[in-house]
Amino acid sequence: MEGSGASSSWKPANPAPLGLAGFAMTTFVLSMINANWVSGADEPVVLGLALAYGGIAQLLAGMWEFRVGNTFGAVAFSSFGAFWISYWLLVTFNVGSLPAANIGHALGLYLWAWAIFTAFMTVAALRVSGAVLLIFTLLTVTFVMLAIGASGNHTTATHWGGYLGVATAVVAWYTAFAHVINSTFGKTVAPVFPLNKPLNNPATLSH
């Protein structure tokens, strides 16, 4: 059919910078609160970001990673997009219905589950890039610290989770910047230190 050649030659843009930027900004804002660098009373400001940018935009980036054949990116962005949407739902609708004595343990369980997921994605990141590996390593420790803080009401652990979350966001922002600037200039301006790529991923976050 006419136009089929143009259709088959069409190549989508790299969705990774969008997913990374959405993740970075939302993580940064919440982590500033967890670190107690800004007031906890400011937490509602995170909710719009969690739903729209960290959530929906990152989920869309994950769907586009399926389109370009990147299994790691598809799972990572879709999952963390869903994480931020679930965070919005949790804070907006669910936490208030929990008995006060159970909130810490419930949030701890939620955070431990995400720590486990992030840890096994960190293993997969060994085949992506140094930048992505650093993001996932920092994020795993962030979740662990936040889980400890929530489960045992350990404020210091929560603050450390905030510090590590800010570091995670900075690395994710750098990686998003690197993708955009390298694509725009058509050469490597900001390195992400590619590692061995998974054989089934023709397009990976290391690009």
For each residue, the residues with C-beta under 8 A, 3 or more apart:
1: 4
2:
3: 6 7
4: 1 7 8
5: 8 9
6: 3 9 10
7: 3 4 10
8: 4 5
9: 5 6
10: 6 7
11:
12: 15 64 67 68
13: 183
14: 17 68 179 183 203 207
15: 12 18 19 60 61 62 64 65 68 73 77
16: 19 20 61 65 70 73 77 175 176 179 205 207
17: 14 20 21 176 177 179 180 183
18: 15 21 22 57 58 60 61 176
19: 15 16 22 23 57 58 61 62 65 73 76 77 80 81
20: 16 17 23 24 172 173 175 176 179
21: 17 18 24 25 53 172 173 176
22: 18 19 25 26 53 54 55 57 58 61 81 84
23: 19 20 26 27 54 58 77 80 84 169 172
24: 20 21 27 28 169 170 172 173 176
25: 21 22 28 29 49 53 54 169 173
26: 22 23 29 30 46 49 50 53 54 55 84
27: 23 24 30 31 54 165 168 169 172
28: 24 25 31 32 165 166 169 170 173
29: 25 26 32 33 45 46 49
30: 26 27 33 34 43 46 50 165
31: 27 28 34 35 142 161 162 163 164 165 166 168 169
32: 28 29 35 37 38 162 166
33: 29 30 36 37 38 39 40 42 43 46 162
34: 30 31 146 158 159 161 162 165
35: 31 32 159 162 163 165 166
36: 33 40 159 162
37: 32 33 162
38: 32 33 42
39: 33 42
40: 33 36 43
41:
42: 33 38 39 45
43: 30 33 40 46 47 91
44: 47
45: 29 42 48 49
46: 26 29 30 33 43 49 50
47: 43 44 50 51 88 91 92
48: 45 51 52
49: 25 26 29 45 46 52 53 54 84
50: 26 30 46 47 53 54 55 84 85 87 88 91
51: 47 48 54 55 56 84 85 88
52: 48 49 55 56 57
53: 21 22 25 26 49 50 56 57 58
54: 22 23 25 26 27 49 50 51 57 58 80 81 84
55: 22 26 50 51 52 58 59 81 82 84 85 87 88
56: 51 52 53 59 60 81 85
57: 18 19 22 52 53 54 60 61 81
58: 18 19 22 23 53 54 55 61 62 77 80 81 84
59: 55 56 62 63 77 78 81 82 85
60: 15 18 56 57 63 64 81
61: 15 16 18 19 22 57 58 64 65 73 77 81
62: 15 19 58 59 65 66 73 74 75 76 77 78 79 81
63: 59 60 66 67 74 78
64: 12 15 60 61 67 68
65: 15 16 19 61 62 68 70 73 74 76 77 78 203
66: 62 63 69 70 74 78
67: 12 63 64
68: 12 14 15 64 65 73 202 203
69: 66 200 201 202 203
70: 16 65 66 73 74 201 202 203 204 205
71: 74 75 198 200 201
72: 75 76 121 124 125 127 128 198 201 204 205
73: 15 16 19 61 62 65 68 70 76 77 201 203 204 205
74: 62 63 65 66 70 71 77 78
75: 62 71 72 78 79 121
76: 19 62 65 72 73 79 80 121 205
77: 15 16 19 23 58 59 61 62 65 73 74 80 81
78: 59 62 63 65 66 74 75 81 82
79: 62 75 76 82 83 117 121
80: 19 23 54 58 76 77 83 84
81: 19 22 54 55 56 57 58 59 60 61 62 77 78 84 85
82: 55 59 78 79 85 86
83: 79 80 86 87 114
84: 22 23 26 49 50 51 54 55 58 80 81 87 88
85: 50 51 55 56 59 81 82 88 89
86: 82 83 89 90
87: 50 55 83 84 90 91
88: 47 50 51 55 84 85 91 92
89: 85 86 92 93 94
90: 86 87 93 94 95 110
91: 43 47 50 87 88 94 95
92: 47 88 89
93: 89 90 96 97
94: 89 90 91 97 98
95: 90 91 98 103 107
96: 93
97: 93 94
98: 94 95 102 103 106
99: 102 103
100: 103
101:
102: 98 99 105 106
103: 95 98 99 100 106 107
104: 107 108 150 151 152 153
105: 102 108 109 150 151
106: 98 102 103 109 110
107: 95 103 104 110 111 150 151
108: 104 105 111 112 147 148 150 151 152
109: 105 106 112 113 151
110: 90 106 107 113 114
111: 107 108 114 115 143 146 147 150 151
112: 108 109 115 116 143 147 151
113: 109 110 116 117
114: 83 110 111 117 118 143
115: 111 112 118 119 140 143 144 147
116: 112 113 119 120
117: 79 113 114 120 121
118: 114 115 121 122 136 139 140 143
119: 115 116 122 123 140
120: 116 117 123 124
121: 72 75 76 79 117 118 124 125 136
122: 118 119 125 126 133 136 137 139 140
123: 119 120 126
124: 72 120 121 127 128 198
125: 72 121 122 128 129 132 133 135 136 137
126: 122 123 133 195
127: 72 124 195 196 197 198
128: 72 124 125 132 133 194 195 197 198 204 205 206
129: 125 132 133 175 192 193 194 195 204 205 206
130: 133 134 192 193 194 195
131: 134 135 171 174 175 178 192 193
132: 125 128 129 135 136 175 192 205 206
133: 122 125 126 128 129 130 136 137 195
134: 130 131 137 138 171
135: 125 131 132 138 139 168 171 172 175
136: 118 121 122 125 132 133 139 140
137: 122 125 133 134 140 141
138: 134 135 141 142 164 167 168 171
139: 118 122 135 136 142 143 165 168
140: 115 118 119 122 136 137 143 144
141: 137 138 144 145 164
142: 31 138 139 145 146 161 164 165 168
143: 111 112 114 115 118 139 140 146 147 161
144: 115 140 141 147 148 161
145: 141 142 148 149 157 158 160 161 164
146: 34 111 142 143 149 150 157 158 161 165
147: 108 111 112 115 143 144 150 151
148: 108 144 145 151 152 154 157
149: 145 146 152 153 154 155 156 157 158 159 160 161
150: 104 105 107 108 111 146 147 153 158
151: 104 105 107 108 109 111 112 147 148
152: 104 108 148 149 157
153: 104 149 150
154: 148 149 157 158
155: 149 158 159
156: 149 159 160
157: 145 146 148 149 152 154 160 161
158: 34 145 146 149 150 154 155 161 162
159: 34 35 36 149 155 156 162 163
160: 145 149 156 157 163 164
161: 31 34 142 143 144 145 146 149 157 158 164 165
162: 31 32 33 34 35 36 37 158 159 165 166
163: 31 35 159 160 166 167
164: 31 138 141 142 145 160 161 167 168
165: 27 28 30 31 34 35 139 142 146 161 162 168 169
166: 28 31 32 35 162 163 169 170
167: 138 163 164 170 171
168: 27 31 135 138 139 142 164 165 171 172
169: 23 24 25 27 28 31 165 166 172 173
170: 24 28 166 167 173 174
171: 131 134 135 138 167 168 174 175
172: 20 21 23 24 27 135 168 169 175 176
173: 20 21 24 25 28 169 170 176 177
174: 131 170 171 177 178 190
175: 16 20 129 131 132 135 171 172 178 179 192 205
176: 16 17 18 20 21 24 172 173 179 180
177: 17 173 174 180 181 190
178: 131 174 175 181 182 189 190 191 192
179: 14 16 17 20 175 176 182 183 192 207
180: 17 176 177 183 184
181: 177 178 184 185 189 190
182: 178 179 185 186 187 188 189 190
183: 13 14 17 179 180 186
184: 180 181
185: 181 182 189
186: 182 183
187: 182
188: 182 191
189: 178 181 182 185
190: 174 177 178 181 182
191: 178 188
192: 129 130 131 132 175 178 179 205 206
193: 129 130 131
194: 128 129 130 197 206 207
195: 126 127 128 129 130 133 206
196: 127
197: 127 128 194 201 204 206
198: 71 72 124 127 128 201 204
199:
200: 69 71
201: 69 70 71 72 73 197 198 204
202: 68 69 70
203: 14 65 68 69 70 73 207
204: 70 72 73 128 129 197 198 201 207
205: 16 70 72 73 76 128 129 132 175 192
206: 128 129 132 192 194 195 197
207: 14 16 179 194 203 204
